Amino acid sequence: MSVMTVAEVAEFLGVQELRIERLERESLLISKDKDENGKPLFDRNVVEKYKEFAERIGGI
C-alpha cells in the first residue's frame, strides 16, 4: 500500500488541498490514517479508483 498526503492527492486530482480535506471530512474520499499534524493520509489505490469514478460521472 502506497500512502499519499493531502498535497499529493490534490496534485494528482488537479484540485486544491482544501477540496481534498472537504472530501475526506464528508466521507467521499476515505483516509487510511493521519500524519503527525492530524492531516489525512490516503491509500494510492483508493485515490486512483476515486479519480476513475469521478471522471465517469462528470468530474471531480
Secondary structure, 3 states (H helix, E strand, C coil): CCEECHHHHHHHHCCCHHHHHHHHHCCCCCCCEECCCCCEEEEHHHHHHHHHHHHHCCCC
